[in-house]
Amino acid sequence: MISRLVAVGAFALALAVPAAAGATIVYDKGVASAHPSVWIAADDGSGGHRLTAGQFPHIAPDGQTVLFELPAAKPTGFKPRLMKIPAAGGTPTVLVAPVWSGDGFAWSPNSKTIATVTGPEVGTKRLVLVDVATGAQRTVARGTFVGVSFSPDGASIAYARAPRDGYPFRSEIYTAAVAGGAPVKITTGGHSQQPVWGPTAIAITRQRRSNHKGDGPKQDVFLVQPNGTGLKRLTRTKVPYLLTGPAPREWSADGTHLLAEFGGQDTDFAETVDPVTGKFRLVGTARNGIIGWRLSHDGSTILGITGGYDPTGPHDLVSVPYAGGTPTILARHAFAADWTR
């Protein structure tokens, strides 16, 4: 399951107080149209308004900066740009071009640095650390990437790298210091992906072959320590034909809650996972599974959308209690989302 993207935005004076005093959400609208737009609101959905043209926004943990993708169709191929805009509004500027955030994107906890992927549309790409204020880049690794995550203290990143394109990816998990130095490989076997660094362990996926002819690989969530020890299988899922399985999405700050996403052909829905027992639970209902974008820091609330995986479908942005309950609609007709909550 290829990892997906998240969202960001801002309101001028009316949202300046909510952004500082509370939390902020950003989301996009019209991602299947020729004119997608980024919106911003308070985390209860109030005050929502258009921030700028663009899609797939990401908001800094401190709520001050929004990054988003601006599609750029070129004669030589599709080359999206990663743009930067103050959450209070202003003129967007280019931060990274081209950018392949779907291969990996993460904010540092201090909001000063991002990790993302750049390079040619086809072929070897670069995982880079980018200073958000200056745009300065440092290449961490080259290859094909399937996820990246900062450590809770912001001093290191974990990422999944395969030496070349080709599905299924023959990828491993590496860690690297943000300050520089040689990366360290912490998995073996060539089938580890999508690291999410939590307070007690790094959650990853590990893929396995299907027993069915014509089927793709299956995966479950595992935990591993940052030094590569203590590898533990967390979920044990009977993954149906043509589906892939769960992948970690986000930890709560205290490590007691874990949000995952179950994917595969025409399928994408959120699950909660007990980090101790591996017990998982569907978010929403079987008929209307909810795509999970983010988990609140305290683990109490999931930010997601109704309406399934297809960007062209009807979607509403919702908050859902992690423990289960009725979704609360925050914005109508929204797709990718992010928040500071």
SERO-4910 file (N, C-alpha, C, O; in steps of 0.05 Angstrom, whole numbers):
BEGIN
 pado doro    nc1    nc2    nc3   cac1   cac2   cac3    cc1    cc2    cc3    oc1    oc2    oc3
  Met    A     17    -24      0      0      0      0     18     25      0     35     28     18
  Ile    A     14     41    -20     30     65    -22     20     85     -2     -3     92      2
  Ser    A     40     92      8     32    112     28     18    136     14     24    142     -9
  Arg    A     -2    151     31    -16    174     20     -8    200     33     11    200     49
  Leu    A    -23    222     27    -15    248     36    -34    261     55    -56    249     60
  Val    A    -27    286     68    -44    300     88    -47    329     81    -37    338     60
  Ala    A    -62    347     98    -70    373     89    -64    396    107    -55    392    129
  Val    A    -70    422     98    -61    446    112    -75    472    103    -85    471     80
  Gly    A    -77    495    118    -89    520    109    -91    542    130    -80    538    152
  Ala    A   -104    567    124   -106    589    144   -127    610    138   -133    615    114
  Phe    A   -137    623    158   -156    646    156   -142    670    167   -127    667    187
  Ala    A   -144    694    157   -128    716    166   -134    723    195   -124    709    213
  Leu    A   -148    745    201   -151    754    228   -170    736    244   -165    730    267
  Ala    A   -192    727    231   -212    712    246   -201    686    257   -210    677    278
  Leu    A   -182    673    243   -171    648    252   -145    651    267   -134    631    276
  Ala    A   -135    675    270   -109    679    284   -111    671    313    -93    658    323
  Val    A   -134    677    326   -137    669    354   -141    640    357   -128    627    373
  Pro    A   -160    627    341   -163    598    344   -138    583    338   -132    563    352
  Ala    A   -122    591    319    -97    577    312    -77    578    335    -63    559    340
  Ala    A    -77    601    349    -58    604    371    -68    591    397    -53    578    412
  Ala    A    -95    595    402   -106    586    427   -114    557    427   -113    543    447
  Gly    A   -123    547    403   -132    520    401   -117    505    380    -93    505    379
  Ala    A   -132    492    362   -119    476    341   -132    484    314   -153    496    313
  Thr    A   -117    477    293   -125    485    266   -126    461    248   -109    443    250
  Ile    A   -145    460    230   -146    439    209   -142    453    182   -151    475    178
  Val    A   -130    438    164   -128    446    136   -138    423    119   -135    399    127
  Tyr    A   -150    429     97   -160    408     79   -162    419     51   -161    443     47
  Asp    A   -166    401     32   -170    410      5   -197    403     -6   -211    386      5
  Lys    A   -205    418    -26   -230    413    -40   -224    413    -70   -206    426    -80
  Gly    A   -240    397    -85   -237    396   -114   -212    383   -124   -202    391   -145
  Val    A   -202    362   -110   -177    350   -119   -180    335   -145   -161    330   -159
  Ala    A   -205    328   -152   -209    315   -178   -216    335   -200   -221    327   -223
  Ser    A   -215    360   -194   -222    381   -214   -196    394   -224   -174    388   -215
  Ala    A   -200    413   -242   -177    428   -253   -168    450   -234   -148    463   -239
  His    A   -184    456   -214   -179    478   -196   -181    470   -166   -199    480   -153
  Pro    A   -164    453   -157   -165    445   -128   -157    469   -111   -143    487   -119
  Ser    A   -167    469    -86   -161    491    -68   -156    481    -40   -167    461    -32
  Val    A   -140    496    -25   -133    490      3   -149    508     21   -151    532     16
  Trp    A   -161    497     42   -177    511     61   -166    508     89   -150    490     95
  Ile    A   -174    527    107   -166    526    135   -189    532    153   -207    547    145
  Ala    A   -189    521    177   -210    525    196   -200    519    224   -179    507    228
  Ala    A   -216    526    244   -211    517    271   -217    487    272   -231    477    254
  Asp    A   -207    473    293   -209    444    293   -237    434    298   -242    410    297
  Asp    A   -256    452    304   -284    444    305   -299    449    279   -323    445    277
  Gly    A   -284    458    259   -295    463    232   -304    491    228   -311    499    205
  Ser    A   -305    507    249   -315    535    246   -295    553    232   -271    548    233
  Gly    A   -305    573    218   -288    593    205   -274    583    181   -255    595    172
  Gly    A   -283    561    169   -269    550    146   -271    568    122   -292    579    115
  His    A   -248    572    108   -248    588     84   -224    580     67   -205    567     76
  Arg    A   -225    588     42   -204    582     22   -179    598     28   -179    622     32
  Leu    A   -156    583     29   -130    596     34   -116    602      8   -105    624      4
  Thr    A   -116    582    -11   -101    586    -36   -108    563    -55   -121    544    -47
  Ala    A   -100    565    -80   -103    543    -98    -82    522    -92    -60    528    -84
  Gly    A    -90    496    -94    -71    475    -89    -86    451    -77   -110    450    -76
  Gln    A    -70    431    -69    -81    406    -58    -62    393    -39    -38    400    -38
  Phe    A    -71    372    -25    -55    356     -6    -39    374     13    -14    373     12
  Pro    A    -52    389     30    -37    407     48    -27    393     73    -37    372     81
  His    A     -6    404     84      7    395    109     11    420    127     23    440    117
  Ile    A      2    420    151      6    443    169     28    437    189     29    415    200
  Ala    A     44    457    194     66    454    214     55    448    241     33    458    248
  Pro    A     69    433    258     60    428    285     54    453    301     36    453    318
  Asp    A     69    475    296     64    500    310     41    516    298     34    538    308
  Gly    A     30    507    276      7    520    264     12    545    248     -6    558    240
  Gln    A     38    551    243     45    576    230     48    574    200     45    595    186
  Thr    A     54    551    190     61    548    162     45    525    149     42    504    162
  Val    A     37    529    125     23    508    110     39    502     85     47    520     70
  Leu    A     43    476     80     55    467     56     34    452     40     16    439     52
  Phe    A     36    454     13     15    441     -3     27    436    -31     47    447    -38
  Glu    A     14    418    -46     23    412    -73      8    429    -93    -16    434    -90
  Leu    A     22    439   -113     10    453   -135     16    437   -160     39    435   -168
  Pro    A     -5    426   -173      0    410   -197     13    427   -219      7    450   -222
  Ala    A     32    414   -233     46    428   -255     50    409   -277     69    394   -278
  Ala    A     31    409   -296     34    391   -320     54    403   -339     51    425   -349
  Lys    A     75    387   -344     96    396   -363     96    378   -388     86    356   -387
  Pro    A    107    388   -410    109    371   -434    124    345   -429    119    325   -442
  Thr    A    143    346   -410    159    322   -404    147    305   -382    159    285   -374
  Gly    A    124    312   -371    112    296   -350     99    313   -328    100    338   -329
  Phe    A     87    300   -309     74    313   -287     94    319   -265    106    300   -254
  Lys    A     98    344   -258    118    352   -238    106    371   -217    109    395   -220
  Pro    A     93    360   -197     81    377   -176    103    391   -160    125    381   -156
  Arg    A     96    415   -151    113    431   -134    103    432   -105     78    434   -101
  Leu    A    121    432    -86    113    435    -58    115    465    -52    137    476    -53
  Met    A     93    477    -44     91    505    -40     89    511    -10     82    494      6
  Lys    A     97    536     -2     96    545     25     79    570     27     82    588     10
  Ile    A     62    572     48     47    596     53     42    600     83     38    580     96
  Pro    A     43    624     93     36    628    121      8    619    127    -10    623    110
  Ala    A      3    607    150    -24    599    157    -43    623    159    -67    620    156
  Ala    A    -33    647    164    -49    671    165    -55    682    138    -69    702    136
  Gly    A    -45    670    116    -49    679     89    -25    693     78     -7    701     93
  Gly    A    -25    697     52     -2    710     39      3    699     11    -15    686      0
  Thr    A     26    704      1     34    695    -26     49    669    -24     70    668    -11
  Pro    A     40    648    -37     55    622    -36     82    624    -50     85    639    -70
  Thr    A    102    609    -41    128    607    -53    135    578    -56    126    561    -41
  Val    A    153    572    -76    161    545    -81    182    536    -60    201    551    -55
  Leu    A    178    513    -48    197    502    -29    213    479    -41    238    478    -39
  Val    A    200    460    -55    213    437    -67    200    432    -94    175    432    -96
  Ala    A    216    428   -115    205    422   -142    224    404   -157    248    411   -160
  Pro    A    214    382   -168    188    371   -163    187    357   -136    208    353   -123
  Val    A    164    350   -127    161    336   -101    143    311   -105    124    312   -120
  Trp    A    150    290    -91    134    265    -91    127    258    -63    137    239    -51
  Ser    A    109    274    -51    102    271    -23     88    245    -18     89    235      5
  Gly    A     76    233    -38     63    207    -34     83    185    -28     75    164    -17
  Asp    A    108    189    -35    129    170    -28    140    174      0    153    156     12
  Gly    A    134    197     12    143    203     39    143    232     45    153    249     30
  Phe    A    131    239     68    131    267     77    128    267    107    113    251    118
  Ala    A    143    285    121    140    287    150    150    315    159    170    325    148
  Trp    A    136    326    178    145    350    192    162    343    216    157    323    229
  Ser    A    183    358    221    197    355    246    180    366    269    164    384    264
  Pro    A    184    356    293    167    366    316    170    396    321    151    408    331
  Asn    A    193    408    314    197    436    320    188    454    296    192    478    297
  Ser    A    177    442    275    166    456    252    187    470    235    179    486    218
  Lys    A    212    464    239    233    477    224    242    462    199    253    474    180
  Thr    A    237    436    198    248    419    177    227    400    167    209    391    183
  Ile    A    228    393    142    211    371    131    229    350    119    252    356    110
  Ala    A    219    326    117    231    305    101    212    299     79    188    295     84
  Thr    A    222    298     54    205    291     32    222    280      9    246    277     12
  Val    A    209    274    -13    223    260    -35    222    277    -60    201    288    -67
  Thr    A    244    280    -74    246    295    -98    262    279   -119    273    258   -113
  Gly    A    263    289   -143    278    275   -165    260    271   -189    238    282   -190
  Pro    A    269    254   -208    253    250   -232    228    234   -226    226    219   -207
  Glu    A    208    237   -244    183    223   -241    187    192   -242    174    177   -228
  Val    A    206    184   -259    212    155   -262    242    152   -257    258    167   -268
  Gly    A    249    133   -240    277    128   -235    285    135   -206    268    139   -189
  Thr    A    311    137   -202    322    141   -175    314    169   -164    318    189   -178
  Lys    A    303    169   -140    295    194   -127    313    199   -103    330    183    -96
  Arg    A    310    223    -91    325    230    -67    307    236    -44    287    250    -46
  Leu    A    314    225    -21    301    233      4    317    256     15    341    254     19
  Val    A    303    279     20    317    303     28    305    314     54    282    311     59
  Leu    A    323    326     69    315    343     92    316    372     83    336    380     72
  Val    A    294    386     87    292    413     76    287    433     99    269    429    116
  Asp    A    303    454    101    299    476    119    276    492    109    278    504     88
  Val    A    254    493    124    230    506    114    234    536    111    221    548     93
  Ala    A    250    549    128    254    578    126    271    585    102    264    605     89
  Thr    A    291    570     95    310    578     74    307    561     48    316    570     27
  Gly    A    295    537     50    293    520     27    318    503     23    319    487      4
  Ala    A    339    506     39    363    490     36    357    460     40    342    453     58
  Gln    A    370    444     23    365    415     23    390    400     30    413    408     23
  Arg    A    386    377     43    408    358     47    398    330     39    377    321     50
  Thr    A    411    317     21    403    290     12    411    270     33    435    268     40
  Val    A    392    254     42    397    233     61    403    207     47    421    192     56
  Ala    A    388    201     26    392    175     12    380    177    -16    364    195    -22
  Arg    A    388    158    -33    377    156    -60    365    129    -64    375    109    -53
  Gly    A    344    128    -81    331    103    -87    302    107    -91    293    127   -102
  Thr    A    286     87    -81    257     89    -81    247     88    -52    257     72    -37
  Phe    A    228    105    -45    222    108    -17    192    102    -12    175    109    -28
  Val    A    187     90     11    160     82     19    156     90     48    152     73     66
  Gly    A    156    116     53    150    126     80    174    138     94    196    129     91
  Val    A    169    159    111    189    171    127    176    183    152    153    191    151
  Ser    A    191    184    174    179    193    199    202    204    217    224    193    218
  Phe    A    196    226    231    215    237    250    212    223    277    190    214    285
  Ser    A    234    221    292    233    212    319    219    232    336    218    256    329
  Pro    A    207    224    359    192    244    375    209    268    384    198    290    388
  Asp    A    235    264    387    252    287    395    263    303    371    276    323    375
  Gly    A    256    294    347    264    308    323    293    305    315    302    317    296
  Ala    A    309    289    330    337    286    324    344    267    301    365    268    290
  Ser    A    325    249    295    330    228    275    305    224    258    283    233    265
  Ile    A    309    210    235    287    201    219    289    171    214    311    160    215
  Ala    A    267    159    209    266    131    200    253    132    172    233    146    168
  Tyr    A    263    116    154    252    115    127    254     88    115    272     72    123
  Ala    A    237     82     95    238     57     81    250     62     53    240     80     39
  Arg    A    271     47     46    285     52     20    289     25      6    297      5     18
  Ala    A    282     26    -20    289      4    -38    310     15    -58    309     39    -65
  Pro    A    329     -1    -67    350      9    -85    339     18   -112    352     34   -125
  Arg    A    316      8   -120    306     15   -147    275     11   -147    264     -1   -129
  Asp    A    263     21   -169    234     17   -173    228    -13   -178    246    -28   -183
  Gly    A    203    -20   -175    195    -47   -180    177    -57   -158    186    -59   -135
  Tyr    A    153    -64   -164    134    -74   -144    133   -104   -144    132   -116   -165
  Pro    A    132   -117   -120    134   -104    -94    162    -94    -88    182   -105    -97
  Phe    A    164    -71    -73    189    -59    -67    206    -77    -49    196    -88    -30
  Arg    A    232    -79    -55    251    -94    -38    263    -74    -19    286    -66    -21
  Ser    A    247    -65      0    255    -43     17    263    -51     45    253    -72     55
  Glu    A    279    -35     58    287    -39     86    283    -12    101    280      9     89
  Ile    A    282    -14    127    280     10    144    308     19    153    324      3    161
  Tyr    A    313     44    150    337     57    158    331     79    178    309     91    178
  Thr    A    350     86    195    349    110    211    373    127    204    394    117    196
  Ala    A    369    153    208    391    172    202    388    197    220    366    205    226
  Ala    A    410    207    229    410    231    246    404    256    229    416    258    207
  Val    A    387    273    238    381    298    223    406    315    220    409    329    200
  Ala    A    424    314    240    448    330    238    468    320    218    487    334    211
  Gly    A    465    295    208    483    284    189    496    259    198    493    251    222
  Gly    A    509    245    180    521    219    187    510    197    170    489    201    157
  Ala    A    523    174    170    514    151    154    488    139    164    486    135    188
  Pro    A    469    133    147    445    119    155    451     91    165    471     79    158
  Val    A    433     80    182    436     54    194    412     37    186    390     44    191
  Lys    A    417     14    174    396     -5    166    387    -21    191    405    -32    204
  Ile    A    361    -21    197    352    -35    222    334    -59    216    325    -72    235
  Thr    A    329    -65    191    313    -89    184    328   -105    163    347    -95    150
  Thr    A    320   -130    159    330   -147    138    307   -161    124    285   -161    134
  Gly    A    313   -173    101    293   -189     87    281   -175     63    269   -189     46
  Gly    A    283   -149     61    274   -135     37    244   -131     35    234   -128     13
  His    A    229   -131     57    200   -127     55    189   -110     78    167   -115     87
  Ser    A    204    -90     87    195    -72    108    190    -44     97    205    -34     81
  Gln    A    168    -32    105    159     -6     94    145     11    115    140      2    137
  Gln    A    140     36    107    122     54    121    127     57    151    109     51    167
  Pro    A    151     66    158    156     70    187    142     93    199    139    114    186
  Val    A    132     90    223    120    111    239    133    110    267    128     91    282
  Trp    A    149    130    273    165    130    297    148    139    321    139    162    321
  Gly    A    145    122    341    129    129    364    147    131    389    171    128    387
  Pro    A    135    136    412    151    141    437    164    116    448    184    118    462
  Thr    A    154     92    440    166     68    451    177     49    430    192     31    436
  Ala    A    170     53    405    179     36    383    173     49    356    158     68    355
  Ile    A    184     38    335    177     46    308    158     25    297    164      1    296
  Ala    A    134     34    289    115     16    276    121     15    246    126     36    234
  Ile    A    121     -8    235    127    -12    206    107    -32    195     92    -45    209
  Thr    A    108    -36    168     95    -58    156    117    -78    146    139    -70    138
  Arg    A    110   -103    146    126   -124    134    109   -140    116     88   -150    124
  Gln    A    117   -143     90    101   -156     70    109   -186     68    131   -194     74
  Arg    A     89   -201     59     93   -230     54     78   -238     29     60   -224     20
  Arg    A     86   -260     17     73   -269     -8     46   -280     -2     41   -292     19
  Ser    A     28   -276    -21      1   -287    -19      2   -317    -28     19   -324    -44
  Asn    A    -16   -332    -18    -19   -360    -26    -36   -364    -51    -39   -386    -61
  His    A    -47   -342    -60    -66   -343    -83    -52   -333   -108    -40   -312   -108
  Lys    A    -55   -348   -130    -44   -341   -155    -56   -315   -165    -81   -311   -164
  Gly    A    -40   -296   -175    -50   -271   -185    -54   -250   -164    -62   -227   -171
  Asp    A    -50   -257   -139    -54   -238   -117    -28   -224   -111     -7   -233   -117
  Gly    A    -31   -200    -99     -7   -185    -91      2   -192    -63    -11   -209    -50
  Pro    A     23   -180    -54     33   -185    -27     14   -176     -5     -2   -158     -9
  Lys    A     16   -189     18      0   -182     41     19   -169     62     43   -174     62
  Gln    A      7   -154     81     24   -141    101      9   -139    128    -16   -140    129
  Asp    A     25   -137    149     15   -132    176     33   -112    189     55   -105    179
  Val    A     24   -102    212     39    -82    227     58    -96    246     50   -115    260
  Phe    A     83    -87    247    104    -97    265    115    -74    281    111    -51    274
  Leu    A    128    -80    303    142    -60    319    171    -68    320    179    -91    321
  Val    A    189    -47    319    217    -52    321    230    -28    336    220     -6    334
  Gln    A    251    -34    351    265    -13    365    283      3    346    291     -8    325
  Pro    A    289     28    352    305     44    334    333     33    328    345     40    308
  Asn    A    343     15    345    369      2    340    366    -24    325    386    -38    320
  Gly    A    341    -31    317    336    -55    302    330    -80    318    324   -101    306
  Thr    A    330    -78    344    324   -101    361    294   -102    367    279    -83    362
  Gly    A    286   -125    378    258   -127    389    237   -128    367    214   -120    373
  Leu    A    243   -138    343    223   -140    322    199   -157    332    204   -180    340
  Lys    A    175   -147    330    151   -161    340    128   -156    321    122   -134    313
  Arg    A    115   -178    314     91   -176    297     68   -167    315     63   -179    336
  Leu    A     54   -146    307     33   -135    323      5   -145    314    -10   -154    331
  Thr    A     -1   -142    288    -27   -151    278    -25   -177    263     -4   -183    252
  Arg    A    -46   -192    264    -47   -218    249    -74   -218    234    -95   -224    244
  Thr    A    -72   -210    208    -96   -204    193    -99   -224    171    -80   -231    157
  Lys    A   -124   -234    167   -131   -251    144   -139   -232    122   -162   -223    120
  Val    A   -120   -226    105   -124   -205     85   -138   -217     60   -127   -236     49
  Pro    A   -161   -207     52   -175   -218     29   -159   -214      3   -140   -199      1
  Tyr    A   -168   -229    -18   -156   -228    -44   -156   -200    -55   -176   -185    -53
  Leu    A   -134   -191    -67   -130   -165    -79   -127   -142    -60   -124   -119    -68
  Leu    A   -129   -148    -34   -124   -128    -14    -96   -132     -2    -85   -153     -3
  Thr    A    -85   -111     10    -58   -111     19    -56   -116     49    -40   -132     58
  Gly    A    -72   -100     65    -71   -103     93    -66    -77    107    -65    -56     95
  Pro    A    -62    -78    134    -59    -53    149    -31    -42    148    -11    -57    146
  Ala    A    -29    -16    151     -3     -2    153     -6     20    175    -27     32    177
  Pro    A     15     25    191     12     45    212     10     73    200     22     79    179
  Arg    A     -6     90    213    -10    118    205      2    137    225     17    155    217
  Glu    A     -6    135    251      4    154    270      0    143    299    -19    129    305
  Trp    A     19    150    316     18    144    345      6    167    360      8    190    352
  Ser    A     -6    161    383    -11    182    403     15    189    417     34    174    416
  Ala    A     16    212    430     41    222    442     51    204    464     75    202    468
  Asp    A     33    190    478     41    172    499     45    143    491     52    126    507
  Gly    A     40    137    465     45    110    455     24     90    462     28     66    458
  Thr    A      1     98    472    -21     79    480    -41     76    458    -58     57    460
  His    A    -41     92    437    -60     90    415    -45     90    389    -25    104    386
  Leu    A    -54     74    370    -42     73    344    -64     72    322    -82     56    323
  Leu    A    -61     91    303    -79     92    280    -66     78    257    -43     82    251
  Ala    A    -81     61    243    -71     47    220    -91     51    197   -113     59    200
  Glu    A    -81     44    172    -98     46    148    -96     20    133    -75      9    128
  Phe    A   -120      8    127   -122    -17    113   -127    -11     83   -146      3     76
  Gly    A   -109    -22     66   -111    -15     37   -110    -38     19   -106    -61     28
  Gly    A   -113    -33     -6   -113    -53    -27   -129    -42    -51   -134    -19    -53
  Gln    A   -136    -60    -69   -149    -51    -93   -176    -39    -86   -193    -52    -74
  Asp    A   -181    -14    -94   -206      1    -90   -214      1    -60   -238      1    -54
  Thr    A   -194      0    -43   -200     -2    -14   -182     16      2   -157     16     -3
  Asp    A   -193     30     22   -177     47     39   -194     54     63   -213     70     60
  Phe    A   -188     44     87   -203     52    110   -186     50    135   -166     35    136
  Ala    A   -194     65    156   -178     67    180   -185     44    199   -207     34    200
  Glu    A   -164     37    215   -168     18    237   -153     29    261   -133     43    259
  Thr    A   -163     23    285   -148     28    309   -134      2    317   -145    -19    313
  Val    A   -109      5    328    -94    -19    335    -84    -16    364    -72      5    371
  Asp    A    -89    -36    380    -78    -36    408    -48    -42    406    -41    -64    396
  Pro    A    -30    -24    415     -2    -28    412      9    -50    429     33    -58    426
  Val    A     -6    -61    447      2    -83    465     -7   -109    454      8   -128    452
  Thr    A    -34   -111    448    -45   -137    441    -47   -141    411    -49   -164    401
  Gly    A    -46   -119    395    -50   -121    366    -79   -122    358    -84   -124    334
  Lys    A    -97   -121    376   -126   -122    369   -133    -97    353   -125    -75    360
  Phe    A   -147   -101    331   -154    -79    314   -184    -77    311   -199    -96    314
  Arg    A   -193    -52    304   -221    -47    302   -226    -27    278   -212     -7    276
  Leu    A   -246    -33    262   -253    -16    240   -264     10    250   -279     11    269
  Val    A   -255     32    237   -266     58    244   -289     64    225   -286     63    200
  Gly    A   -312     69    236   -336     72    220   -350     45    218   -350     29    236
  Thr    A   -363     40    195   -378     15    190   -367      2    166   -352     14    150
  Ala    A   -374    -24    162   -365    -39    139   -374    -26    113   -360    -27     93
  Arg    A   -398    -14    113   -409     -2     89   -398     26     84   -397     35     62
  Asn    A   -389     39    106   -379     66    103   -354     70    119   -353     84    139
  Gly    A   -333     56    111   -307     58    125   -296     87    122   -301    100    102
  Ile    A   -281     96    141   -271    123    142   -241    122    136   -226    107    149
  Ile    A   -231    138    118   -203    141    113   -192    158    136   -202    180    141
  Gly    A   -171    149    150   -159    163    172   -135    179    163   -116    168    152
  Trp    A   -136    206    167   -113    223    160    -95    227    183    -71    225    180
  Arg    A   -106    234    206    -89    240    229   -102    230    255   -126    225    256
  Leu    A    -85    228    276    -94    221    303    -86    244    321    -63    255    319
  Ser    A   -104    253    339    -97    275    357    -74    266    375    -70    242    380
  His    A    -59    286    386    -36    280    403    -44    263    427    -28    245    436
  Asp    A    -68    268    438    -76    252    462    -88    226    455    -96    210    472
  Gly    A    -91    220    429   -102    195    420   -132    192    421   -142    170    415
  Ser    A   -146    213    428   -175    211    433   -191    213    407   -213    203    406
  Thr    A   -180    225    386   -196    233    363   -181    228    337   -158    233    335
  Ile    A   -196    217    318   -185    212    291   -197    233    272   -221    239    272
  Leu    A   -179    245    255   -188    263    234   -189    246    208   -169    234    200
  Gly    A   -212    245    195   -215    228    172   -236    239    152   -247    261    156
  Ile    A   -241    223    132   -262    231    113   -280    207    108   -271    184    109
  Thr    A   -305    212    102   -324    192     93   -323    191     63   -312    209     50
  Gly    A   -334    169     52   -337    168     23   -317    151      8   -319    150    -17
  Gly    A   -298    139     22   -280    120      8   -256    132     -5   -250    156     -2
  Tyr    A   -241    115    -20   -215    121    -30   -214    140    -54   -194    153    -58
  Asp    A   -236    141    -69   -235    154    -95   -238    184    -91   -258    194    -80
  Pro    A   -218    201   -100   -220    230    -97   -243    242   -111   -252    264   -104
  Thr    A   -254    229   -132   -277    240   -146   -303    236   -132   -323    248   -140
  Gly    A   -304    220   -112   -329    214    -98   -337    236    -78   -321    254    -74
  Pro    A   -361    234    -67   -370    253    -47   -357    247    -20   -361    225     -9
  His    A   -343    267     -8   -329    263     17   -336    285     37   -340    308     29
  Asp    A   -338    278     62   -340    298     83   -317    294    103   -311    271    110
  Leu    A   -306    316    112   -285    315    133   -298    312    160   -316    327    167
  Val    A   -288    292    175   -301    286    201   -280    282    223   -257    276    217
  Ser    A   -289    285    247   -274    276    271   -289    252    283   -314    252    284
  Val    A   -274    232    291   -286    207    302   -273    200    328   -248    200    329
  Pro    A   -287    194    349   -275    184    374   -259    159    369   -268    140    355
  Tyr    A   -234    158    379   -217    134    375   -231    110    387   -228     88    376
  Ala    A   -245    113    409   -258     90    422   -283     82    408   -295     61    416
  Gly    A   -292     96    388   -316     90    373   -338    110    379   -339    121    401
  Gly    A   -356    114    360   -377    133    364   -385    146    337   -374    139    316
  Thr    A   -403    165    339   -414    178    315   -394    199    305   -385    216    320
  Pro    A   -388    199    279   -371    220    267   -384    247    269   -408    250    266
  Thr    A   -368    268    273   -377    296    272   -367    309    247   -343    309    242
  Ile    A   -384    319    230   -376    332    205   -363    359    211   -375    376    224
  Leu    A   -339    362    200   -324    387    203   -325    404    178   -325    429    179
  Ala    A   -326    391    154   -327    406    129   -339    388    108   -333    364    107
  Arg    A   -355    399     91   -368    384     69   -349    384     45   -335    404     39
  His    A   -350    362     30   -337    360      4   -307    365      6   -296    380    -10
  Ala    A   -294    354     26   -265    356     30   -252    329     26   -265    308     27
  Phe    A   -226    329     21   -212    304     17   -188    301     35   -191    293     58
  Ala    A   -164    309     26   -140    306     43   -140    327     66   -149    350     61
  Ala    A   -131    319     89   -133    337    112   -109    334    131    -96    313    131
  Asp    A   -105    354    148    -84    354    168    -93    372    191   -110    389    187
  Trp    A    -81    369    215    -87    387    236    -65    389    256    -45    374    255
  Thr    A    -68    408    275    -48    412    296    -57    401    323    -43    405    343
  Arg    A    -80    388    323    -92    379    348    -77    356    361    -85    346    382
***
